[in-house]
Amino acid sequence: MHMALRLLLIALAWLACTTAIAGQPPGPAGGVGYTTFETRDPVRGGPMTGYLFYPAATKPGKPMRVGVYDIDAVADARPLPGAKPLVLISHGHGGSGLGHADLATYLAGHGFVVATVTHPGDNFRDASLDGHAEVWGGRPVQISAAIDALLHDPRWSPLIDPGRIGVAGFSNGGYTALTLVGAKARVPRFAEYCARYAHDAMCAGADAYRAEAARHGQTLEQFLQGIQDHLGDWGRTSDPRVKSAFAMAPMSVMFDADSLSGIDRPVFLYYGEADAVLRPSENAARIRPLLKTLVGVRSIPKADHWVFIPPCTRELAADVPDICRDPPSVDRAAEHVRINADALAFFRKTLGGAAAR
């Protein structure tokens, strides 16, 4: 089938699906279990930890407190048998493997196995690799390593259909999701961006880049090209096993039309219209018309970057208040009902469906 015709059919099918669910509240979720797993970080060789959420032989109950998060799952509950679609979730810069637990438990409660990782060198405990090749080239390879680990684990491999794997991601995780389905970063674009928007939060590290470049006798552009040259050091950033990508406020300054042309799998794009961290005109809204396989898009009016973080517990709001606040007109809890429902519909459509529970 001609590629353009195939993409048109996907888009039409997606529109029919979303029209059918519009306005409907999400159905009741079944029981969810969760556990931790560990594999080797393919970038630096140390341990890489993650969480696994899965349909379980238990009833939904009172959320469990894990650190600063409330988790709608039961630790180490007995999983329901049978192979299911797998969705990987990649957190944003400075995040954690539990940062999108509401989406993970929602999908698991509707028949998916969901895995998250805490990206080494780009998480809330250690952000030492921020902005370097180990992040831009390493993040997608870390997701691929998590897929490898789960498919080779005798406990979990029987529960996963290796032909039905998707990815969701927020911010740097949205970047990660897009690279896994074929996008190619153009790191030198960062210099062009910061020449125009020097005071943006995203350009706070530009001076550190320049200083490091100067220590090597390089211009900023030469230094960034050096990062570009090392993006493939840890393996391919695209993974053919990943069949679709749900990208929330993706960091996409480093993408242009050419670097997005390699995406050949369905994408759903989400962003806040008032994102002050990753301004939409240079990120999500800019790449929207460049995504040939875009089958769904939703922008949230007046919402900032952090609307994609679940409603905060008191502890999290006390620790990082800036990511827990929304404009008065934005109801984060209500938006997450919609985000989760959209993700469920998208992955059911693009991964061949998961059994309703």
FIDREN-430655 format. One record per residue (C-alpha): residue number from 1; residue in one letter; chain; x, y, z. Coordinates in Angstrom, 1 decimal, padded with zeros to 4 digits. Each point is the difference from the previous one (the first is absolute). Layout:
# FIDREN-430655
{NUM, "A", "A", {X, Y, Z}},
...
//
This chain:
# FIDREN-430655
{1, "M", "A", {000.0, 000.0, 000.0}},
{2, "H", "A", {001.3, 003.5, -000.9}},
{3, "M", "A", {001.3, 001.7, 003.2}},
{4, "A", "A", {-002.1, 003.1, -000.4}},
{5, "L", "A", {-003.2, -002.1, -000.4}},
{6, "R", "A", {000.9, -002.2, 003.0}},
{7, "L", "A", {000.5, 003.1, 002.2}},
{8, "L", "A", {-003.3, 001.5, -001.2}},
{9, "L", "A", {-001.8, -003.2, 001.0}},
{10, "I", "A", {001.7, 000.1, 003.4}},
{11, "A", "A", {-001.1, 003.6, 000.5}},
{12, "L", "A", {-003.6, -000.7, -001.0}},
{13, "A", "A", {-000.2, -003.0, 002.2}},
{14, "W", "A", {001.4, 002.0, 002.9}},
{15, "L", "A", {-002.5, 002.8, -000.6}},
{16, "A", "A", {-002.8, -002.5, 000.1}},
{17, "C", "A", {001.3, -001.4, 003.2}},
{18, "T", "A", {000.3, 003.3, 001.8}},
{19, "T", "A", {-003.4, 001.1, -001.2}},
{20, "A", "A", {-001.5, -003.1, 001.6}},
{21, "I", "A", {001.5, 000.7, 003.4}},
{22, "A", "A", {-000.4, 003.7, 000.1}},
{23, "G", "A", {-001.8, 001.2, 003.1}},
{24, "Q", "A", {000.0, -003.4, 001.6}},
{25, "P", "A", {001.5, -000.4, 003.5}},
{26, "P", "A", {002.7, -002.6, 000.2}},
{27, "G", "A", {-001.2, -003.5, 000.9}},
{28, "P", "A", {000.7, -001.6, 003.3}},
{29, "A", "A", {003.5, -001.4, 000.3}},
{30, "G", "A", {000.8, -003.5, 001.1}},
{31, "G", "A", {002.6, -000.9, 002.6}},
{32, "V", "A", {003.6, 001.1, -000.5}},
{33, "G", "A", {003.2, -001.5, 001.4}},
{34, "Y", "A", {003.4, 001.6, 000.0}},
{35, "T", "A", {003.5, -001.0, 000.7}},
{36, "T", "A", {003.5, 001.3, -000.6}},
{37, "F", "A", {002.5, -001.3, -002.5}},
{38, "E", "A", {003.7, 000.7, -000.8}},
{39, "T", "A", {002.1, -000.3, -003.0}},
{40, "R", "A", {003.4, 001.3, -001.2}},
{41, "D", "A", {000.3, 003.6, -001.2}},
{42, "P", "A", {001.3, -000.4, -003.6}},
{43, "V", "A", {001.5, 003.5, 000.2}},
{44, "R", "A", {002.2, -000.1, 003.2}},
{45, "G", "A", {-000.2, -003.6, 000.9}},
{46, "G", "A", {-001.5, 000.4, 003.5}},
{47, "P", "A", {-003.4, -001.2, 001.2}},
{48, "M", "A", {-003.2, 001.5, -001.5}},
{49, "T", "A", {-003.1, -000.4, 002.0}},
{50, "G", "A", {-003.7, 000.1, -001.0}},
{51, "Y", "A", {-003.5, -000.8, 001.0}},
{52, "L", "A", {-002.4, -002.5, -001.7}},
{53, "F", "A", {-003.7, 000.4, 000.2}},
{54, "Y", "A", {-002.3, -002.9, -001.2}},
{55, "P", "A", {-003.6, -001.3, 000.1}},
{56, "A", "A", {-000.3, -002.0, 003.2}},
{57, "A", "A", {-002.3, -002.3, 001.8}},
{58, "T", "A", {-001.0, 002.6, 002.6}},
{59, "K", "A", {-002.7, 002.6, 000.4}},
{60, "P", "A", {000.7, 003.7, -000.2}},
{61, "G", "A", {000.4, 001.4, 003.5}},
{62, "K", "A", {001.4, 002.9, 001.9}},
{63, "P", "A", {003.1, 001.5, -001.7}},
{64, "M", "A", {003.3, -000.9, 001.6}},
{65, "R", "A", {002.5, 002.6, 001.0}},
{66, "V", "A", {003.4, -000.6, -001.7}},
{67, "G", "A", {002.4, 002.8, 000.9}},
{68, "V", "A", {-001.8, 003.2, -001.0}},
{69, "Y", "A", {-002.5, -001.7, -002.3}},
{70, "D", "A", {-003.3, -001.7, 000.4}},
{71, "I", "A", {-000.1, -003.2, -002.1}},
{72, "D", "A", {-003.3, -001.7, -000.9}},
{73, "A", "A", {001.6, -003.4, 000.0}},
{74, "V", "A", {000.9, -002.9, 002.3}},
{75, "A", "A", {003.6, -000.9, 000.5}},
{76, "D", "A", {001.0, -003.4, -001.5}},
{77, "A", "A", {-003.6, -001.1, -000.6}},
{78, "R", "A", {-000.6, -003.1, -002.1}},
{79, "P", "A", {-000.1, 000.9, -003.7}},
{80, "L", "A", {-002.8, -001.1, -002.3}},
{81, "P", "A", {001.3, -002.5, -002.5}},
{82, "G", "A", {000.2, 000.6, -003.8}},
{83, "A", "A", {002.1, 002.1, -002.3}},
{84, "K", "A", {-000.9, 003.7, 000.0}},
{85, "P", "A", {001.2, 003.2, -001.7}},
{86, "L", "A", {003.0, 001.7, 001.6}},
{87, "V", "A", {000.3, 003.8, 000.4}},
{88, "L", "A", {003.2, 001.6, 001.2}},
{89, "I", "A", {-000.2, 003.4, 001.7}},
{90, "S", "A", {003.0, 002.4, -000.1}},
{91, "H", "A", {000.0, 002.8, 002.6}},
{92, "G", "A", {001.2, 003.6, -000.6}},
{93, "H", "A", {003.2, 001.7, 001.1}},
{94, "G", "A", {000.6, -000.4, 003.7}},
{95, "G", "A", {-003.0, -002.4, 000.3}},
{96, "S", "A", {-000.4, -003.6, 001.3}},
{97, "G", "A", {-001.4, -003.3, -000.9}},
{98, "L", "A", {-003.1, 000.7, 002.1}},
{99, "G", "A", {-000.6, 003.5, -001.4}},
{100, "H", "A", {-002.8, -001.2, -002.3}},
{101, "A", "A", {-001.4, -002.8, 002.2}},
{102, "D", "A", {-003.6, 001.1, -000.6}},
{103, "L", "A", {000.4, -000.6, -003.8}},
{104, "A", "A", {001.8, -003.3, 000.7}},
{105, "T", "A", {-002.6, -001.3, 002.4}},
{106, "Y", "A", {-002.8, 001.1, -002.3}},
{107, "L", "A", {001.3, -001.8, -003.0}},
{108, "A", "A", {000.8, -003.1, 002.2}},
{109, "G", "A", {-003.5, 000.1, 001.3}},
{110, "H", "A", {-001.3, -000.3, -003.5}},
{111, "G", "A", {002.1, -002.9, -001.1}},
{112, "F", "A", {003.5, 001.2, -000.8}},
{113, "V", "A", {003.4, -000.8, 001.6}},
{114, "V", "A", {001.8, 003.4, 000.6}},
{115, "A", "A", {003.6, 000.5, 000.8}},
{116, "T", "A", {001.8, 003.1, 001.1}},
{117, "V", "A", {003.7, 000.7, 000.6}},
{118, "T", "A", {001.9, 002.6, 001.9}},
{119, "H", "A", {002.4, 001.3, -002.6}},
{120, "P", "A", {003.6, 000.0, 001.4}},
{121, "G", "A", {001.6, 003.4, -000.1}},
{122, "D", "A", {-003.2, 001.8, -000.7}},
{123, "N", "A", {-002.2, -000.5, 003.1}},
{124, "F", "A", {-001.0, 001.7, 003.2}},
{125, "R", "A", {003.0, -001.4, 001.9}},
{126, "D", "A", {002.6, 000.4, -002.7}},
{127, "A", "A", {-000.2, 002.4, -003.0}},
{128, "S", "A", {003.7, 000.0, -000.7}},
{129, "L", "A", {-000.3, -001.0, -003.6}},
{130, "D", "A", {-002.7, 002.6, -000.9}},
{131, "G", "A", {000.6, 001.3, -003.5}},
{132, "H", "A", {002.7, -002.4, -001.0}},
{133, "A", "A", {000.1, -002.9, -002.5}},
{134, "E", "A", {-000.5, -002.5, 002.8}},
{135, "V", "A", {-003.6, 001.5, 000.4}},
{136, "W", "A", {-000.9, 000.8, -003.6}},
{137, "G", "A", {001.4, -003.2, -001.4}},
{138, "G", "A", {-000.3, -002.1, 003.1}},
{139, "R", "A", {-003.6, 000.5, 001.1}},
{140, "P", "A", {-001.6, -002.0, -002.9}},
{141, "V", "A", {002.6, -002.7, 000.3}},
{142, "Q", "A", {-000.8, -000.3, 003.7}},
{143, "I", "A", {-003.7, -000.6, -000.9}},
{144, "S", "A", {001.1, -002.6, -002.4}},
{145, "A", "A", {002.1, -001.6, 002.7}},
{146, "A", "A", {-003.1, -000.2, 002.3}},
{147, "I", "A", {-001.9, -001.7, -002.8}},
{148, "D", "A", {002.8, -002.5, -000.4}},
{149, "A", "A", {000.0, -000.7, 003.7}},
{150, "L", "A", {-003.7, -000.6, 000.3}},
{151, "L", "A", {-000.1, -002.2, -003.1}},
{152, "H", "A", {002.8, -002.2, 001.4}},
{153, "D", "A", {-001.4, -000.2, 003.5}},
{154, "P", "A", {-001.7, -003.4, 000.5}},
{155, "R", "A", {-002.5, 001.5, 002.4}},
{156, "W", "A", {-001.2, 002.9, -002.3}},
{157, "S", "A", {000.6, -001.2, -003.6}},
{158, "P", "A", {-003.1, -002.2, 000.0}},
{159, "L", "A", {-002.1, 003.0, 000.9}},
{160, "I", "A", {001.3, 002.2, -002.9}},
{161, "D", "A", {-000.8, -000.2, -003.7}},
{162, "P", "A", {003.3, 001.1, -001.7}},
{163, "G", "A", {-001.9, 001.0, -003.1}},
{164, "R", "A", {-002.1, 002.6, 001.9}},
{165, "I", "A", {002.3, 002.6, 001.6}},
{166, "G", "A", {-000.5, 003.7, 000.4}},
{167, "V", "A", {001.6, 002.9, 001.7}},
{168, "A", "A", {-001.2, 003.1, 001.9}},
{169, "G", "A", {002.1, 002.9, 001.2}},
{170, "F", "A", {000.0, 003.5, 001.5}},
{171, "S", "A", {002.4, 002.8, -000.8}},
{172, "N", "A", {003.4, -001.6, -000.4}},
{173, "G", "A", {-002.0, -003.2, 000.1}},
{174, "G", "A", {-002.1, 001.3, -002.9}},
{175, "Y", "A", {003.2, 000.5, -001.9}},
{176, "T", "A", {000.9, -003.5, 000.9}},
{177, "A", "A", {-003.3, -001.4, -001.3}},
{178, "L", "A", {000.4, 001.8, -003.4}},
{179, "T", "A", {003.6, -001.3, -000.5}},
{180, "L", "A", {-001.1, -003.5, 000.7}},
{181, "V", "A", {-002.4, 000.1, -002.9}},
{182, "G", "A", {002.5, 001.5, -002.4}},
{183, "A", "A", {000.8, 003.7, 000.8}},
{184, "K", "A", {003.6, 001.1, -000.2}},
{185, "A", "A", {001.3, 002.8, 002.2}},
{186, "R", "A", {001.9, 002.9, -001.5}},
{187, "V", "A", {001.9, 001.3, 003.1}},
{188, "P", "A", {001.5, 003.1, -001.6}},
{189, "R", "A", {-003.5, 001.4, -000.3}},
{190, "F", "A", {000.3, 000.7, 003.7}},
{191, "A", "A", {002.4, 002.8, -000.7}},
{192, "E", "A", {-002.3, 001.6, -002.5}},
{193, "Y", "A", {-002.9, -000.1, 002.5}},
{194, "C", "A", {002.0, 001.5, 002.8}},
{195, "A", "A", {001.2, 002.8, -002.2}},
{196, "R", "A", {-003.6, 001.0, -000.4}},
{197, "Y", "A", {-001.2, -000.8, 003.5}},
{198, "A", "A", {003.0, 000.5, 002.3}},
{199, "H", "A", {-002.1, 000.5, 003.1}},
{200, "D", "A", {-002.2, -003.1, -000.4}},
{201, "A", "A", {000.3, -002.6, 002.8}},
{202, "M", "A", {001.1, -002.5, -002.5}},
{203, "C", "A", {003.1, 002.1, -000.9}},
{204, "A", "A", {001.2, 000.2, 003.6}},
{205, "G", "A", {002.7, -002.5, -000.8}},
{206, "A", "A", {001.2, 001.8, -003.0}},
{207, "D", "A", {002.7, 001.9, 001.9}},
{208, "A", "A", {001.3, -003.3, 001.5}},
{209, "Y", "A", {000.1, -001.4, -003.6}},
{210, "R", "A", {002.0, 003.1, -001.1}},
{211, "A", "A", {002.4, -000.3, 002.9}},
{212, "E", "A", {000.6, -003.7, -000.7}},
{213, "A", "A", {000.4, 000.7, -003.7}},
{214, "A", "A", {002.6, 002.7, 000.8}},
{215, "R", "A", {002.0, -002.5, 002.2}},
{216, "H", "A", {000.3, -002.2, -003.1}},
{217, "G", "A", {000.8, 003.0, -002.3}},
{218, "Q", "A", {-003.4, -000.3, -001.8}},
{219, "T", "A", {-002.8, 002.3, -000.8}},
{220, "L", "A", {-003.5, -000.9, 001.3}},
{221, "E", "A", {-001.0, -001.3, -003.4}},
{222, "Q", "A", {003.1, -002.3, -000.2}},
{223, "F", "A", {-000.7, -001.3, 003.5}},
{224, "L", "A", {-003.6, -000.8, -000.8}},
{225, "Q", "A", {001.1, -001.7, -003.3}},
{226, "G", "A", {002.2, -002.2, 002.2}},
{227, "I", "A", {-003.0, -001.0, 002.0}},
{228, "Q", "A", {-001.8, -000.7, -003.3}},
{229, "D", "A", {002.8, -002.2, -001.2}},
{230, "H", "A", {-000.2, -002.3, 003.1}},
{231, "L", "A", {-003.8, -000.5, 000.1}},
{232, "G", "A", {000.3, -003.5, -001.5}},
{233, "D", "A", {002.8, -001.2, 002.4}},
{234, "W", "A", {-002.4, -002.2, 002.0}},
{235, "G", "A", {-002.1, -001.4, -002.9}},
{236, "R", "A", {-002.9, 000.9, -002.2}},
{237, "T", "A", {-002.3, 002.6, 001.5}},
{238, "S", "A", {-003.0, -001.4, -002.1}},
{239, "D", "A", {-001.4, -003.3, 001.1}},
{240, "P", "A", {-002.2, -001.9, -002.6}},
{241, "R", "A", {-001.7, -001.9, 002.8}},
{242, "V", "A", {-001.7, 003.3, 001.2}},
{243, "K", "A", {-003.1, 000.3, -002.1}},
{244, "S", "A", {-001.4, 003.4, 001.1}},
{245, "A", "A", {000.9, 003.1, 002.1}},
{246, "F", "A", {-002.1, 002.2, 002.4}},
{247, "A", "A", {002.0, 003.2, 000.4}},
{248, "M", "A", {-000.9, 002.5, 002.7}},
{249, "A", "A", {001.6, 003.4, -000.2}},
{250, "P", "A", {003.0, -001.5, -001.8}},
{251, "M", "A", {003.3, 001.8, 000.0}},
{252, "S", "A", {000.2, 000.5, -003.7}},
{253, "V", "A", {002.2, 003.0, -000.7}},
{254, "M", "A", {002.6, -002.4, -001.5}},
{255, "F", "A", {-002.4, -001.4, -002.6}},
{256, "D", "A", {-000.6, 001.5, -003.5}},
{257, "A", "A", {-001.9, -001.3, -003.0}},
{258, "D", "A", {002.8, -002.2, -001.1}},
{259, "S", "A", {000.7, -001.5, 003.4}},
{260, "L", "A", {-003.7, -000.8, 000.4}},
{261, "S", "A", {-000.4, -001.6, -003.4}},
{262, "G", "A", {001.2, -003.3, 001.3}},
{263, "I", "A", {-003.0, -000.5, 002.3}},
{264, "D", "A", {-002.0, -002.7, -001.6}},
{265, "R", "A", {-002.3, -001.0, 002.8}},
{266, "P", "A", {-003.1, 001.6, 001.6}},
{267, "V", "A", {000.5, 003.0, 002.3}},
{268, "F", "A", {-002.4, 001.8, 002.4}},
{269, "L", "A", {001.2, 003.5, 001.0}},
{270, "Y", "A", {-001.1, 001.8, 003.2}},
{271, "Y", "A", {001.1, 003.4, 001.3}},
{272, "G", "A", {-001.0, 002.9, 002.2}},
{273, "E", "A", {-000.8, 003.2, -002.0}},
{274, "A", "A", {001.8, 002.2, 002.7}},
{275, "D", "A", {003.0, -002.2, 000.5}},
{276, "A", "A", {002.7, 002.3, 001.4}},
{277, "V", "A", {002.7, -002.6, 000.1}},
{278, "L", "A", {-000.2, -001.4, -003.5}},
{279, "R", "A", {-001.7, 002.8, -001.9}},
{280, "P", "A", {-002.5, -001.7, -002.5}},
{281, "S", "A", {001.0, 002.3, -002.9}},
{282, "E", "A", {003.4, -001.6, 000.1}},
{283, "N", "A", {-000.9, -003.5, 001.2}},
{284, "A", "A", {-003.3, -001.9, -000.3}},
{285, "A", "A", {-002.0, 002.5, -002.0}},
{286, "R", "A", {002.9, 000.5, -002.4}},
{287, "I", "A", {000.5, -003.7, -000.7}},
{288, "R", "A", {-003.7, -000.8, -000.2}},
{289, "P", "A", {-000.3, 000.7, -003.8}},
{290, "L", "A", {003.3, -001.9, -000.6}},
{291, "L", "A", {-001.2, -003.3, 001.4}},
{292, "K", "A", {-001.2, -002.0, -002.9}},
{293, "T", "A", {-001.3, -002.8, 002.2}},
{294, "L", "A", {-001.8, 002.2, 002.5}},
{295, "V", "A", {-003.4, -001.7, 000.7}},
{296, "G", "A", {-001.1, 002.1, 003.0}},
{297, "V", "A", {000.9, 003.3, 001.6}},
{298, "R", "A", {-001.4, 001.9, 003.0}},
{299, "S", "A", {001.1, 003.3, 001.4}},
{300, "I", "A", {-001.1, 001.1, 003.5}},
{301, "P", "A", {-001.1, 003.6, 000.2}},
{302, "K", "A", {001.9, 002.2, 002.4}},
{303, "A", "A", {001.9, -003.0, 001.4}},
{304, "D", "A", {003.7, 000.2, 000.8}},
{305, "H", "A", {002.6, -002.7, -000.4}},
{306, "W", "A", {-000.6, -001.7, 003.3}},
{307, "V", "A", {-003.7, -000.9, -000.6}},
{308, "F", "A", {001.2, -003.4, -001.1}},
{309, "I", "A", {001.4, -000.8, 003.4}},
{310, "P", "A", {-002.9, -001.6, 002.0}},
{311, "P", "A", {-001.7, 002.0, 002.8}},
{312, "C", "A", {002.6, 000.4, 002.7}},
{313, "T", "A", {-000.1, -001.5, 003.5}},
{314, "R", "A", {000.6, 002.4, 002.8}},
{315, "E", "A", {003.6, -001.3, 000.3}},
{316, "L", "A", {000.8, 000.6, -003.6}},
{317, "A", "A", {-001.7, 003.4, 000.0}},
{318, "A", "A", {002.2, 000.9, 003.0}},
{319, "D", "A", {003.2, -001.3, -001.7}},
{320, "V", "A", {-000.5, 001.5, -003.5}},
{321, "P", "A", {-002.9, 002.5, 000.1}},
{322, "D", "A", {000.7, 001.4, -003.4}},
{323, "I", "A", {-000.9, -003.2, -001.8}},
{324, "C", "A", {-003.2, -000.4, 002.0}},
{325, "R", "A", {-001.7, 003.3, -000.8}},
{326, "D", "A", {-002.4, 000.7, -002.8}},
{327, "P", "A", {-001.8, 003.1, -001.3}},
{328, "P", "A", {-003.4, 000.5, 001.7}},
{329, "S", "A", {-001.8, -001.1, -003.1}},
{330, "V", "A", {001.9, -003.3, -000.3}},
{331, "D", "A", {-001.4, -003.0, 001.8}},
{332, "R", "A", {003.0, -002.4, 000.0}},
{333, "A", "A", {-002.0, -003.0, 001.4}},
{334, "A", "A", {-002.6, 000.4, -002.7}},
{335, "E", "A", {002.7, 000.3, -002.7}},
{336, "H", "A", {001.5, -003.2, 001.2}},
{337, "V", "A", {-003.3, -001.8, -000.5}},
{338, "R", "A", {000.1, 001.1, -003.6}},
{339, "I", "A", {003.7, -000.7, -000.5}},
{340, "N", "A", {-000.3, -003.5, 001.4}},
{341, "A", "A", {-003.1, -000.7, -002.1}},
{342, "D", "A", {001.7, 001.3, -003.2}},
{343, "A", "A", {003.1, -002.1, 000.7}},
{344, "L", "A", {-002.1, -003.1, 000.5}},
{345, "A", "A", {-002.0, 000.5, -003.2}},
{346, "F", "A", {003.2, 000.7, -001.9}},
{347, "F", "A", {001.9, -003.1, 001.2}},
{348, "R", "A", {-003.1, -002.2, -000.5}},
{349, "K", "A", {-000.2, 001.2, -003.6}},
{350, "T", "A", {003.7, -000.1, -000.9}},
{351, "L", "A", {001.0, -003.1, 001.9}},
{352, "G", "A", {-002.9, -002.2, -001.1}},
{353, "G", "A", {-002.0, 000.5, 003.2}},
{354, "A", "A", {000.1, -001.4, 003.5}},
{355, "A", "A", {-002.8, -002.0, 001.5}},
{356, "A", "A", {-002.5, 002.2, 001.8}},
{357, "R", "A", {-000.2, -000.8, 003.7}},
//
